[in-house]
Amino acid sequence: MKKVLVYGLGITGISTVKTLDKLGYEVFTFDKNKNTDERLEGYNYSPISDIKIEEKYDFVVKSPGIRPDDDIIKNLEKNNEIITDIELSYRLFKDKKNIAITGTNGKTTTTSLISHILNQSGKKAIGVGNIGEGILWQMYKNDEIFVEEISSFQLHNTKFFKPHIAGILNITPDHIDWHGSFENYIEDKLKIAINQNESDYLIINHDDEILMKNKNKFKAKIYEFSIKEEVQRGIYLKDDSLYLKDEKEIYLLKRDDLKIVGDHNLLNVSCAILCLYLFGLDLDEIIKYTKTFKAIDHRLEFVKKIRNVSFYNDSKATNVDSAIKAINSFDKNVILIAGGYDKKIDYTPLFKNTKKKIKTMILMGQTKEILQNLCEKYKINYYLVNDMKEAVNKSFEIMKDFDTVLLSPASASWGMYDNYMQRGDDFKNRVLEKED
């Protein structure tokens, strides 16, 4: 019987324990905050309260959020192989059908769109990985098509993981505090394609400088997508419409056909369409159901219009590039609510790339002083607040007809909220309780 340690009893840890127990593994668990979890009632596992350096396991499955420089991980890796649930899913369920998506921004929208189209087309699909229930338990229970949203944290400890169809949406600075450097972050993102071969497909963003610099490293058949210029093979934007080129040019849809806004969503849609086209889904069905897809919670989600002012919740924008894309989805007069946990990233590009769009910034969280200094440097009006209640109240004080109030924090939610969803819900609730 194989002996396995599961480090961390979050969503992925619970999923891992349940799956490994059902498959007959001897499972040990360690979590710094708890020994047991009610979600594991009825499953066989042995909680341990002290990690012994000399202890040997067949492998250790760590929760993705645990940092590489964690003291326990550094000790465990001296005698053990450290992997994440994404790597283990490939080892245990290699024959499951899957489509894998990574990128700094747009992962959730793209994986949700792919799942939406598959399900609407009558092919059962489940979004897994960095969203929903843990991938291992879903794969153990179901025989669907698995659309995997994969983070850099999950890719860090992969070795053999190899999706048949993979998409990389973009790579911009994020999670530098976790990875140690931007170079390390890039290396981990590219691991989604490192084991692919000539029989696999890789879909990449032609407009992303880092991806194009690394293009020659990939062995898979490459399809590209772009909103800036025509590509040799893939999808591109021409006259405000998307076209597919693969031997011949095929018209797909107009920008205005989509229910989701912004150039970044044109890129997300292009990646999703290519994934499904290469998966073998009928192109007419792909386009039909792409047009019915609506924005999901916390991603440029329209909340309400009050006195000719539109409110949008983009709480998922936990980094600079994501916030830039959100702001640039609007013409002008954006009142931006920003700030949160400091991930040690450079906020300068936010100001350089959106200055003409931003009317005022309302700043909160750990990063508010950093953003304040940049507001002063770039001569942008700003207000400092302590929490979301103050932020929303301030927006109502200063807004004028045809402004847009946008929550797009360019920072993680930690320190103020448990996650970006809680932050977005707080914003929405405070807007919705206001009088029209």
C-alpha positions as CSV (number, residue, x, y, z in Angstrom):
1,M,0.0,0.0,0.0
2,K,1.4,3.4,-1.0
3,K,1.9,5.9,1.8
4,V,1.1,9.5,1.0
5,L,1.1,12.8,3.0
6,V,-1.4,15.5,2.1
7,Y,-0.2,18.8,3.4
8,G,-3.0,21.4,3.8
9,L,-6.7,20.6,4.3
10,G,-8.3,23.2,2.0
11,I,-10.4,22.5,-1.0
12,T,-7.7,20.6,-2.9
13,G,-6.5,18.8,0.3
14,I,-10.0,17.5,1.1
15,S,-10.5,16.3,-2.5
16,T,-7.1,14.6,-2.5
17,V,-7.7,12.7,0.8
18,K,-11.1,11.5,-0.3
19,T,-9.8,10.3,-3.7
20,L,-6.7,8.6,-2.3
21,D,-8.6,6.8,0.4
22,K,-11.1,5.4,-2.1
23,L,-8.2,4.2,-4.3
24,G,-6.6,2.3,-1.4
25,Y,-3.7,4.6,-0.4
26,E,-2.6,5.0,3.2
27,V,-3.2,8.7,3.7
28,F,-1.6,10.9,6.3
29,T,-2.5,14.6,6.7
30,F,-0.9,17.7,8.1
31,D,-2.4,21.2,8.4
32,K,-1.0,24.0,10.6
33,N,-4.4,25.1,11.7
34,K,-6.4,21.9,12.3
35,N,-6.0,18.1,12.7
36,T,-9.3,17.0,11.3
37,D,-12.1,18.3,9.1
38,E,-15.8,17.4,9.2
39,R,-15.8,17.1,5.4
40,L,-13.7,14.0,5.8
41,E,-16.0,12.2,8.1
42,G,-16.2,8.5,7.1
43,Y,-12.9,8.5,5.2
44,N,-9.7,6.8,6.4
45,Y,-6.8,9.1,7.1
46,S,-4.3,9.7,9.9
47,P,-3.7,13.3,11.0
48,I,-0.2,14.0,12.2
49,S,0.7,17.0,14.4
50,D,4.5,17.0,13.9
51,I,6.4,16.5,10.6
52,K,9.5,14.3,11.0
53,I,12.2,15.2,8.5
54,E,13.4,11.6,8.2
55,E,9.9,10.3,7.4
56,K,9.6,8.9,3.9
57,Y,6.4,8.9,1.7
58,D,5.8,7.7,-1.8
59,F,4.9,11.3,-2.5
60,V,3.6,14.5,-0.8
61,V,0.6,16.4,-2.2
62,K,0.7,20.0,-1.0
63,S,-2.1,22.5,-1.3
64,P,-1.2,25.0,-4.1
65,G,-1.1,28.1,-2.0
66,I,1.7,26.8,0.3
67,R,4.8,28.6,-0.7
68,P,8.0,26.9,-2.1
69,D,10.0,28.5,0.7
70,D,7.7,27.1,3.4
71,D,10.0,25.5,6.1
72,I,8.0,22.3,6.2
73,I,8.2,21.9,2.4
74,K,11.9,22.6,2.4
75,N,12.4,19.8,4.9
76,L,10.0,17.4,3.3
77,E,11.6,17.8,-0.2
78,K,14.9,16.5,1.1
79,N,13.5,12.9,1.2
80,N,10.2,13.2,-0.7
81,E,8.7,14.1,-4.1
82,I,6.4,17.2,-3.7
83,I,3.5,17.4,-6.2
84,T,0.2,19.2,-6.5
85,D,-3.2,17.7,-7.2
86,I,-2.9,18.8,-10.9
87,E,0.1,16.6,-11.3
88,L,-1.5,13.7,-9.4
89,S,-4.7,14.0,-11.6
90,Y,-2.6,13.3,-14.7
91,R,-0.9,10.3,-13.0
92,L,-4.1,8.8,-11.8
93,F,-6.6,9.7,-14.5
94,K,-4.5,10.0,-17.6
95,D,-7.3,8.9,-19.9
96,K,-9.8,11.5,-18.9
97,K,-10.7,14.1,-21.5
98,N,-9.5,17.5,-20.6
99,I,-8.8,21.1,-21.8
100,A,-6.3,23.1,-19.7
101,I,-6.1,26.9,-19.4
102,T,-3.6,29.1,-17.7
103,G,-2.6,32.7,-17.8
104,T,-2.2,35.7,-15.5
105,N,-5.7,36.9,-16.3
106,G,-8.9,35.6,-17.9
107,K,-8.6,32.0,-16.8
108,T,-12.0,31.8,-15.0
109,T,-13.9,33.5,-17.8
110,T,-12.3,31.3,-20.5
111,T,-12.7,28.0,-18.6
112,S,-16.3,29.0,-17.8
113,L,-17.0,29.9,-21.4
114,I,-15.6,26.5,-22.6
115,S,-17.7,24.6,-20.1
116,H,-20.8,26.6,-21.0
117,I,-20.4,25.9,-24.7
118,L,-19.8,22.2,-24.1
119,N,-22.7,21.8,-21.8
120,Q,-25.1,23.8,-24.1
121,S,-23.9,21.5,-27.0
122,G,-25.0,18.4,-25.0
123,K,-21.5,17.3,-24.0
124,K,-21.2,17.2,-20.2
125,A,-18.3,19.3,-18.9
126,I,-17.1,20.4,-15.4
127,G,-14.8,23.3,-14.6
128,V,-12.1,22.1,-12.2
129,G,-8.6,23.1,-11.0
130,N,-8.4,26.6,-9.6
131,I,-12.3,26.8,-9.5
132,G,-15.0,24.7,-8.0
133,E,-14.5,21.4,-6.2
134,G,-11.1,19.8,-6.2
135,I,-10.0,18.1,-9.5
136,L,-9.2,14.7,-8.0
137,W,-12.6,14.0,-6.4
138,Q,-14.4,15.3,-9.5
139,M,-12.3,13.0,-11.7
140,Y,-12.8,10.0,-9.4
141,K,-16.6,10.5,-9.4
142,N,-17.3,11.6,-13.0
143,D,-16.5,10.8,-16.5
144,E,-17.1,14.2,-18.1
145,I,-14.9,16.5,-20.1
146,F,-12.8,18.4,-17.5
147,V,-12.0,22.0,-18.3
148,E,-9.1,22.9,-16.1
149,E,-8.3,26.3,-14.8
150,I,-4.7,26.0,-13.7
151,S,-2.7,28.6,-11.6
152,S,1.0,29.1,-11.4
153,F,0.9,27.7,-7.9
154,Q,-0.5,24.4,-9.2
155,L,2.0,24.2,-12.1
156,H,5.0,24.8,-9.9
157,N,5.2,21.2,-8.6
158,T,4.3,19.4,-11.9
159,K,6.6,17.0,-13.5
160,F,4.7,14.8,-16.0
161,F,1.5,16.8,-16.4
162,K,0.6,16.9,-20.1
163,P,-2.8,18.2,-21.4
164,H,-3.7,17.3,-25.0
165,I,-5.2,20.8,-25.6
166,A,-3.7,23.7,-23.6
167,G,-4.2,27.5,-23.7
168,I,-2.0,30.2,-22.3
169,L,-3.9,33.5,-22.3
170,N,-1.1,35.9,-21.2
171,I,1.8,36.3,-18.8
172,T,2.2,39.5,-16.8
173,P,3.8,40.2,-13.4
174,D,1.9,38.6,-10.5
175,H,2.6,36.6,-7.3
176,I,6.2,37.7,-7.3
177,D,6.2,37.4,-3.5
178,W,5.3,33.7,-3.9
179,H,7.5,32.7,-6.8
180,G,10.5,34.8,-5.8
181,S,11.0,36.5,-9.2
182,F,9.1,37.2,-12.4
183,E,11.4,34.8,-14.2
184,N,10.3,32.0,-11.9
185,Y,6.7,32.9,-12.4
186,I,7.1,32.7,-16.2
187,E,8.9,29.3,-15.9
188,D,6.0,27.9,-13.9
189,K,3.4,29.2,-16.3
190,L,5.1,27.6,-19.3
191,K,5.1,24.2,-17.5
192,I,1.6,23.7,-18.9
193,A,3.1,23.0,-22.3
194,I,6.6,21.6,-21.4
195,N,5.6,18.0,-21.8
196,Q,3.4,18.4,-24.8
197,N,4.5,16.8,-28.1
198,E,3.7,17.1,-31.8
199,S,0.3,15.3,-31.3
200,D,-0.9,17.9,-28.8
201,Y,-2.2,21.4,-29.3
202,L,-1.1,24.7,-27.7
203,I,-3.1,27.9,-28.1
204,I,-1.2,31.1,-27.3
205,N,-1.8,34.8,-27.3
206,H,0.0,36.3,-30.3
207,D,-0.1,39.8,-28.7
208,D,1.8,38.6,-25.6
209,E,5.5,39.5,-25.9
210,I,6.6,36.8,-23.4
211,L,4.7,34.0,-25.1
212,M,6.1,34.9,-28.5
213,K,9.6,35.0,-27.1
214,N,9.2,31.5,-25.8
215,K,7.3,30.1,-28.8
216,N,10.2,28.1,-30.1
217,K,10.4,26.1,-26.8
218,F,7.1,24.4,-27.5
219,K,6.7,21.1,-29.4
220,A,3.0,21.0,-29.7
221,K,1.0,22.2,-32.8
222,I,0.6,26.0,-32.1
223,Y,-2.5,28.0,-32.9
224,E,-2.5,31.7,-32.0
225,F,-5.1,34.4,-31.3
226,S,-4.7,38.2,-31.7
227,I,-6.7,41.4,-31.8
228,K,-3.8,43.4,-33.3
229,E,-2.9,41.6,-36.5
230,E,-3.6,38.6,-38.7
231,V,-2.0,35.3,-37.5
232,Q,-0.7,32.5,-39.7
233,R,-3.0,29.9,-38.0
234,G,-5.6,30.7,-35.4
235,I,-8.1,33.6,-34.7
236,Y,-7.7,37.3,-35.3
237,L,-9.7,40.5,-35.2
238,K,-10.5,42.3,-38.5
239,D,-13.0,45.1,-39.0
240,D,-14.3,44.5,-35.5
241,S,-15.1,40.8,-36.3
242,L,-13.3,37.6,-35.4
243,Y,-12.0,35.3,-38.1
244,L,-10.5,31.8,-38.0
245,K,-7.7,30.9,-40.3
246,D,-6.8,27.3,-40.7
247,E,-6.1,26.6,-44.4
248,K,-8.9,29.0,-45.3
249,E,-10.5,32.1,-43.7
250,I,-13.8,31.6,-41.8
251,Y,-15.9,34.5,-40.4
252,L,-16.9,33.8,-36.8
253,L,-18.7,36.7,-35.1
254,K,-18.8,40.4,-34.5
255,R,-17.7,42.1,-31.4
256,D,-21.2,43.3,-30.8
257,D,-22.5,39.7,-30.8
258,L,-20.9,39.1,-27.4
259,K,-22.5,39.8,-24.1
260,I,-19.1,40.3,-22.4
261,V,-17.2,43.5,-23.0
262,G,-13.6,44.6,-23.5
263,D,-10.7,43.7,-25.7
264,H,-9.4,41.3,-23.1
265,N,-12.7,39.3,-23.5
266,L,-12.2,39.1,-27.2
267,L,-8.9,37.4,-26.5
268,N,-10.6,35.1,-23.9
269,V,-13.3,34.2,-26.4
270,S,-10.7,33.5,-29.2
271,C,-8.8,31.1,-27.0
272,A,-12.0,29.3,-26.0
273,I,-13.2,29.0,-29.6
274,L,-9.8,27.6,-30.7
275,C,-9.8,25.0,-27.8
276,L,-13.2,23.7,-28.8
277,Y,-12.5,23.8,-32.5
278,L,-9.4,21.6,-31.9
279,F,-11.4,19.5,-29.5
280,G,-13.6,18.6,-32.5
281,L,-16.8,20.5,-31.6
282,D,-18.9,21.8,-34.5
283,L,-17.9,25.4,-35.3
284,D,-21.5,26.6,-35.8
285,E,-22.4,25.3,-32.3
286,I,-19.3,26.9,-30.8
287,I,-20.3,30.3,-32.2
288,K,-24.0,29.9,-31.3
289,Y,-23.3,29.3,-27.6
290,T,-20.5,31.8,-27.4
291,K,-23.0,34.5,-28.2
292,T,-25.2,33.4,-25.2
293,F,-22.4,33.5,-22.6
294,K,-22.8,36.3,-19.9
295,A,-20.2,37.8,-17.6
296,I,-19.6,35.8,-14.5
297,D,-19.6,37.1,-11.0
298,H,-16.8,39.5,-10.1
299,R,-15.4,39.8,-13.6
300,L,-16.5,43.1,-15.1
301,E,-19.9,42.3,-13.7
302,F,-22.6,45.0,-14.2
303,V,-24.2,45.7,-10.8
304,K,-26.6,48.6,-11.3
305,K,-27.2,52.0,-12.9
306,I,-28.0,54.8,-10.4
307,R,-28.6,58.4,-11.6
308,N,-27.0,57.7,-15.0
309,V,-23.9,56.2,-13.3
310,S,-23.0,52.6,-14.0
311,F,-21.5,50.4,-11.3
312,Y,-19.2,47.4,-12.2
313,N,-17.8,44.7,-9.9
314,D,-14.4,43.5,-11.1
315,S,-13.1,42.2,-7.8
316,K,-11.3,39.3,-9.6
317,A,-8.8,41.9,-10.8
318,T,-6.1,41.0,-8.3
319,N,-3.2,42.3,-10.3
320,V,-2.2,45.3,-12.4
321,D,-2.7,43.9,-15.9
322,S,-6.2,42.7,-15.1
323,A,-7.2,46.1,-13.8
324,I,-5.8,47.8,-16.9
325,K,-7.9,45.6,-19.1
326,A,-11.0,46.4,-17.1
327,I,-10.4,50.2,-17.0
328,N,-9.7,50.2,-20.8
329,S,-13.1,48.6,-21.4
330,F,-14.6,52.0,-20.8
331,D,-14.2,55.3,-22.7
332,K,-13.6,57.7,-19.9
333,N,-14.7,59.1,-16.5
334,V,-13.9,56.0,-14.4
335,I,-14.1,56.3,-10.7
336,L,-11.8,53.5,-9.7
337,I,-11.9,51.8,-6.3
338,A,-8.5,50.1,-5.9
339,G,-6.1,48.7,-3.3
340,G,-5.7,45.7,-1.1
341,Y,-3.0,43.2,-0.1
342,D,0.6,44.0,-1.3
343,K,1.9,41.2,-3.5
344,K,5.2,43.2,-4.2
345,I,4.3,44.1,-7.8
346,D,4.9,47.3,-9.7
347,Y,1.8,49.5,-10.0
348,T,3.3,52.0,-12.4
349,P,1.9,50.4,-15.6
350,L,-1.6,50.9,-14.2
351,F,-1.1,54.7,-14.3
352,K,0.8,54.8,-17.5
353,N,-1.8,52.8,-19.4
354,T,-5.1,54.2,-18.0
355,K,-4.4,57.8,-17.0
356,K,-6.8,59.3,-19.6
357,K,-9.6,57.0,-18.5
358,I,-9.5,57.5,-14.8
359,K,-11.3,60.5,-13.3
360,T,-10.7,59.7,-9.6
361,M,-9.2,56.9,-7.6
362,I,-10.6,55.7,-4.2
363,L,-7.9,53.8,-2.4
364,M,-7.9,51.3,0.5
365,G,-6.0,48.4,1.9
366,Q,-2.2,47.8,2.3
367,T,-1.4,49.2,-1.1
368,K,-3.2,52.5,-0.7
369,E,-0.1,54.5,0.2
370,I,1.8,53.0,-2.8
371,L,-1.1,54.0,-5.0
372,Q,-1.4,57.4,-3.4
373,N,2.2,58.2,-4.2
374,L,1.6,57.2,-7.9
375,C,-1.6,59.3,-8.0
376,E,0.5,62.3,-6.9
377,K,3.2,61.6,-9.4
378,Y,0.7,61.2,-12.3
379,K,-1.5,64.0,-11.1
380,I,-4.7,61.9,-10.6
381,N,-7.2,62.9,-8.1
382,Y,-7.7,60.5,-5.2
383,Y,-9.3,59.8,-1.8
384,L,-8.1,57.5,1.0
385,V,-10.7,55.3,2.7
386,N,-10.6,52.6,5.3
387,D,-13.0,50.0,4.0
388,M,-15.6,49.3,1.3
389,K,-18.4,51.1,3.0
390,E,-16.4,54.3,2.9
391,A,-15.3,53.6,-0.6
392,V,-18.9,53.2,-1.9
393,N,-20.1,56.2,0.1
394,K,-17.3,58.4,-1.3
395,S,-18.2,57.3,-4.9
396,F,-21.8,58.5,-4.4
397,E,-20.5,61.8,-3.0
398,I,-18.3,62.6,-6.1
399,M,-20.0,60.8,-9.0
400,K,-21.6,62.8,-11.9
401,D,-23.9,61.8,-14.8
402,F,-22.3,59.2,-17.1
403,D,-19.4,58.3,-14.8
404,T,-18.5,54.7,-14.3
405,V,-17.8,53.4,-10.8
406,L,-15.5,50.4,-11.1
407,L,-14.2,48.1,-8.4
408,S,-11.0,46.8,-10.0
409,P,-8.5,46.6,-7.1
410,A,-5.3,45.6,-8.9
411,S,-4.5,43.9,-5.5
412,A,-5.4,40.7,-3.7
413,S,-8.2,40.7,-1.1
414,W,-6.2,39.2,1.8
415,G,-6.0,41.2,5.0
416,M,-9.5,42.8,4.4
417,Y,-11.4,39.7,3.1
418,D,-11.0,36.0,2.9
419,N,-11.2,36.1,-0.9
420,Y,-12.0,38.3,-3.9
421,M,-15.6,36.9,-4.0
422,Q,-16.3,38.2,-0.5
423,R,-14.9,41.6,-1.5
424,G,-17.0,41.7,-4.6
425,D,-20.1,40.8,-2.8
426,D,-19.5,43.5,-0.2
427,F,-19.2,46.0,-3.0
428,K,-22.4,44.8,-4.7
429,N,-24.4,44.8,-1.5
430,R,-23.4,48.3,-0.6
431,V,-24.3,49.6,-4.1
432,L,-27.6,47.7,-4.2
433,E,-28.7,49.1,-0.9
434,K,-28.4,52.7,-2.2
435,E,-31.5,54.6,-3.4
436,D,-31.8,55.2,-7.1
